[in-house]
């Protein structure tokens, strides 16, 4: 039977044995291996391949503070979800747009069904409005060019042809669908001139004279008017023919 050691040294040995049992064999760094705080200044950091570059400093290493902030912001956005469509879209900023326009209503319905938020709704709507305005301006410019080809009495010519076409509709000669096609034909200066020819073939007398620069009546058409019996019997027809000669046959 072993004797139990007594004394100061024996007590110290017993305490060290108990600490070793409590540590369960876990290794502890020796004093020589411990890196003091002042020695960290010379440490070189190496960024792991999967660590974000934006949160890494070559001198300081990982930027943990900003990494945590970024994570928290992302988590907040994900929890809030995507912006939702409003109950009613505000279209007061769409100047010149009729609230009852069927196209606008279809667009609002589509945006609502697809959860388009107010800001995105307005952004796309303004683009469409701008495109429509540009197309409208281009159409006006084209119309002015065509009217210029008809000469100084362009408005009189167009109005006269409109009245003639509408008169045929009221008489039952043309339907509304026919008149719609006639409007397409009369959309250009050449079309207006062709309508004038149709009216002349019907024997109309009071027709405004058409003078289209760059597309003048040829000599055969002019002399055909002179050979027309109306040239002798109808003063108005004769004056129109003479005016055409003056405008289309220099000298």
C-alpha positions in Angstrom: 0.0 0.0 0.0 1.6 3.3 -1.1 2.0 6.1 1.3 0.2 9.4 0.6 2.8 12.1 0.1 2.5 15.1 2.3 4.1 18.5 2.4 4.2 21.7 0.3 5.8 20.1 -2.8 3.5 17.1 -2.7 0.5 19.5 -2.5 1.7 21.4 -5.6 2.2 18.1 -7.6 -1.4 17.1 -6.7 -2.8 20.4 -7.9 -1.0 20.1 -11.3 -2.3 16.6 -11.7 -5.9 17.7 -11.1 -5.5 20.6 -13.7 -4.2 18.1 -16.2 -7.3 15.9 -15.7 -9.6 18.9 -16.0 -8.1 19.9 -19.3 -8.9 16.4 -20.6 -5.6 16.2 -22.4 -6.2 19.5 -24.4 -2.8 20.9 -25.5 -2.0 24.5 -24.5 0.4 26.8 -26.2 3.7 27.2 -24.5 5.0 30.7 -23.6 7.4 30.5 -26.5 4.6 29.9 -29.1 2.4 32.7 -27.9 2.3 35.8 -30.2 2.2 39.0 -28.4 0.0 41.9 -29.7 2.9 44.0 -30.8 4.2 41.2 -33.1 1.0 41.2 -35.3 2.1 44.3 -37.2 4.4 42.2 -39.4 1.9 39.5 -40.1 1.0 39.1 -43.9 -2.7 38.2 -44.6 -3.7 35.9 -47.5 -7.3 36.2 -48.8 -9.1 32.8 -49.2 -10.4 32.2 -52.8 -14.0 32.3 -51.7 -13.7 35.5 -49.6 -15.3 38.6 -51.2 -12.6 41.0 -52.6 -14.7 44.1 -51.6 -14.4 43.1 -47.9 -10.7 42.4 -47.9 -7.8 44.7 -47.2 -4.3 43.7 -48.2 -2.9 45.2 -45.0 -5.7 44.8 -42.5 -7.1 41.5 -43.8 -10.9 40.8 -43.6 -13.2 43.8 -43.1 -15.6 42.1 -40.8 -17.6 45.2 -39.8 -18.6 46.1 -43.4 -19.2 42.5 -44.2 -21.7 42.2 -41.4 -23.4 45.5 -42.4 -23.8 44.3 -46.0 -25.2 41.0 -44.9 -27.8 42.8 -42.6 -28.9 45.2 -45.4 -29.3 42.2 -47.8 -31.3 40.3 -45.2 -33.5 43.4 -44.7 -34.2 43.8 -48.4 -35.1 40.1 -48.8 -37.5 40.3 -45.9 -39.2 43.4 -47.3 -39.7 41.7 -50.7 -40.2 43.4 -54.1 -42.2 46.7 -54.4 -45.9 46.1 -54.8 -48.4 47.6 -57.3 -50.6 50.4 -55.9 -54.3 50.0 -55.6 -54.6 52.8 -58.2 -51.9 54.1 -60.5 -51.3 57.9 -60.3 -51.2 59.2 -63.9 -51.3 63.0 -63.2 -47.7 63.3 -64.5 -48.7 62.0 -67.9 -49.5 65.3 -69.6 -51.8 65.3 -72.5 -52.9 61.7 -71.9 -56.7 60.9 -71.8 -57.5 58.9 -68.7 -60.2 57.1 -70.7 -57.8 56.1 -73.5 -58.5 52.3 -74.1 -54.7 51.7 -74.7 -53.9 53.4 -71.3 -56.5 51.3 -69.5 -55.1 48.1 -71.1 -51.6 49.1 -70.0 -52.8 49.8 -66.4 -54.6 46.5 -66.2 -51.5 44.6 -67.5 -49.2 46.5 -65.0 -51.6 45.6 -62.1 -51.8 41.9 -63.0 -48.0 41.8 -63.2 -47.4 43.7 -59.9 -45.6 46.6 -61.5 -44.8 49.3 -58.9 -45.7 53.0 -59.4 -42.2 54.1 -60.3 -41.7 51.5 -63.0 -45.2 52.0 -64.3 -44.5 55.7 -64.9 -41.1 55.1 -66.3 -42.4 52.9 -69.1 -45.6 55.0 -69.6 -43.5 58.2 -70.2 -41.4 56.3 -72.8 -44.5 55.3 -74.7 -45.9 58.9 -74.5 -42.6 60.3 -75.9 -42.6 57.8 -78.7 -46.2 58.7 -79.6 -45.4 62.4 -79.5 -42.4 61.9 -81.8 -44.5 59.8 -84.3 -47.2 62.5 -84.2 -44.7 65.3 -85.0 -43.3 63.2 -87.9 -46.8 62.7 -89.3 -47.5 66.4 -89.1 -44.3 67.2 -91.0 -45.1 64.7 -93.7 -48.6 66.2 -94.0 -47.1 69.7 -94.4 -44.8 68.5 -97.1 -47.7 66.9 -99.1 -49.8 70.1 -98.7 -46.8 72.1 -100.0 -46.8 70.0 -103.1 -50.5 70.9 -103.8 -49.6 74.6 -104.0 -51.1 77.7 -102.4 -54.7 76.5 -102.7 -54.0 73.1 -101.0 -56.6 73.6 -98.2 -59.3 74.5 -100.8 -58.4 71.4 -102.9 -58.5 69.0 -99.9 -61.8 70.5 -98.6 -63.4 70.3 -102.0 -62.4 66.6 -102.3 -63.7 65.8 -98.8 -67.1 67.5 -99.7 -67.2 65.5 -102.9 -66.6 62.2 -101.2 -69.0 62.9 -98.4 -71.6 63.9 -100.9 -71.3 60.5 -102.6 -71.8 58.8 -99.2 -74.9 60.8 -98.5 -76.3 59.8 -101.9 -75.6 56.1 -101.2 -73.1 55.8 -104.0 -70.3 55.1 -101.5 -70.4 53.4 -98.1 -68.5 54.6 -95.0 -66.0 51.8 -95.7 -65.5 53.1 -99.3 -65.0 56.6 -98.0 -62.4 55.3 -95.5 -60.4 53.9 -98.5 -60.9 57.2 -100.3 -59.3 59.0 -97.4 -56.3 56.7 -97.6 -56.0 57.5 -101.3 -56.3 61.3 -100.5 -53.5 61.1 -97.9 -50.9 62.3 -100.4 -50.7 65.1 -103.0 -50.7 62.5 -105.8 -53.8 60.9 -104.3 -55.5 64.3 -104.2 -54.6 64.8 -107.9 -56.1 61.4 -108.8 -59.3 62.2 -107.0 -59.5 65.4 -109.1 -59.2 63.3 -112.3 -62.1 61.1 -111.1 -64.2 64.2 -110.6 -63.4 65.5 -114.0 -64.4 62.2 -115.6 -67.7 62.6 -113.9 -68.1 65.9 -115.7 -67.7 68.2 -112.7 -67.1 71.9 -113.6 -66.1 73.8 -110.4 -63.0 71.9 -109.3 -60.0 73.7 -107.7 -57.0 73.6 -109.9 -54.2 71.2 -108.7 -50.6 72.2 -109.3 -48.1 69.7 -107.9 -44.5 70.8 -108.2 -42.2 68.1 -109.5 -45.2 66.1 -110.7 -46.7 68.3 -113.4 -49.4 67.4 -115.9 -47.8 66.1 -119.1 -48.6 67.7 -122.4 -50.9 64.9 -123.6 -53.2 65.5 -120.5 -53.2 69.2 -121.2 -54.1 68.9 -124.9 -56.7 66.3 -124.0 -58.4 69.0 -122.0 -58.3 71.3 -124.9 -59.9 68.6 -127.1 -62.6 68.1 -124.5 -65.9 69.7 -125.7 -66.2 71.5 -122.4 -63.2 73.6 -123.3 -65.5 75.4 -125.8 -68.7 75.3 -123.9 -67.7 75.7 -120.3 -65.9 78.9 -119.4 -64.8 77.6 -116.0 -63.3 74.4 -117.5 -61.5 76.6 -120.1 -60.0 78.9 -117.5 -58.8 75.9 -115.4 -57.1 74.5 -118.6 -55.5 77.7 -119.4 -54.2 78.1 -115.9 -52.8 74.5 -116.1 -51.0 75.5 -119.3 -49.4 78.5 -117.6 -48.2 76.5 -114.7 -47.0 73.4 -116.5 -45.8 74.6 -119.9 -43.3 77.4 -119.5 -43.5 80.1 -122.2 
